[in-house]
Amino acid sequence: MNIVIISSEFPPYTNWGGIATFNDNLSKLLVSLGHDVSVVTYDAKGNIYSSVNREGIVIHYIPIKTKYKLVNFIYYKLLTLLPRK
């Protein structure tokens, strides 16, 4: 079965609490049961539209963009302050 998990929190970049840990454990369990798992999330460091395969889980990173221009402005300004790998 193809399964997509959509969440704002998924390790390693947005591992801020229980939701991220739950999503990580759930996706690993589903892969171990033979399912194809994809996760749609965002990278707090600002990678835009990238995909990686980690332990059989395809993780799609998308940019954050809201309908609120001020929120977008603040978010992207904060990204410039974060160190890049």
PAKOLKOL-449426 format. One record per residue (C-alpha): x, y, z; residue in three letters. Coordinates in steps of 0.05 Angstrom, whole numbers. Example, Ala and Ser with C-alpha at 12.3 -4.5 7.8 and 13.67 -1.06 7.14 Angstrom:
! residues 2
x | y | z | resn
246 | -90 | 156 | Ala
273 | -21 | 143 | Ser
***
This chain:
! residues 85
x | y | z | resn
0 | 0 | 0 | Met
25 | 71 | -14 | Asn
20 | 115 | 47 | Ile
34 | 189 | 53 | Val
45 | 223 | 120 | Ile
38 | 299 | 119 | Ile
67 | 334 | 180 | Ser
104 | 397 | 198 | Ser
148 | 355 | 244 | Glu
193 | 298 | 220 | Phe
265 | 283 | 240 | Pro
320 | 303 | 233 | Pro
307 | 377 | 217 | Tyr
242 | 389 | 254 | Thr
250 | 340 | 311 | Asn
219 | 385 | 364 | Trp
178 | 335 | 403 | Gly
131 | 277 | 407 | Gly
97 | 287 | 340 | Ile
163 | 281 | 303 | Ala
182 | 219 | 341 | Thr
113 | 188 | 330 | Phe
116 | 202 | 255 | Asn
186 | 173 | 250 | Asp
168 | 110 | 288 | Asn
102 | 101 | 249 | Leu
136 | 109 | 181 | Ser
191 | 58 | 200 | Lys
138 | 9 | 224 | Leu
98 | 16 | 160 | Leu
161 | 5 | 117 | Val
178 | -57 | 158 | Ser
109 | -84 | 142 | Leu
122 | -76 | 68 | Gly
86 | -11 | 53 | His
114 | 46 | 10 | Asp
117 | 107 | 55 | Val
127 | 180 | 35 | Ser
130 | 239 | 82 | Val
114 | 310 | 63 | Val
145 | 360 | 111 | Thr
190 | 421 | 112 | Tyr
263 | 431 | 129 | Asp
273 | 484 | 183 | Ala
339 | 502 | 151 | Lys
305 | 524 | 86 | Gly
317 | 470 | 35 | Asn
264 | 480 | -18 | Ile
233 | 424 | -58 | Tyr
282 | 369 | -43 | Ser
272 | 295 | -33 | Ser
313 | 242 | 3 | Val
306 | 168 | 16 | Asn
322 | 151 | 88 | Arg
314 | 79 | 111 | Glu
263 | 65 | 56 | Gly
222 | 127 | 72 | Ile
218 | 179 | 17 | Val
218 | 247 | 50 | Ile
195 | 307 | 8 | His
215 | 375 | 35 | Tyr
172 | 433 | 13 | Ile
179 | 508 | 26 | Pro
136 | 543 | 78 | Ile
90 | 594 | 47 | Lys
27 | 622 | 77 | Thr
-25 | 671 | 52 | Lys
0 | 720 | 104 | Tyr
55 | 762 | 73 | Lys
84 | 785 | 140 | Leu
92 | 712 | 163 | Val
126 | 694 | 98 | Asn
173 | 754 | 104 | Phe
192 | 738 | 176 | Ile
201 | 663 | 161 | Tyr
247 | 675 | 101 | Tyr
286 | 729 | 138 | Lys
298 | 681 | 196 | Leu
323 | 629 | 146 | Leu
379 | 676 | 126 | Thr
403 | 675 | 199 | Leu
407 | 599 | 203 | Leu
473 | 566 | 187 | Pro
472 | 524 | 124 | Arg
504 | 456 | 119 | Lys
***
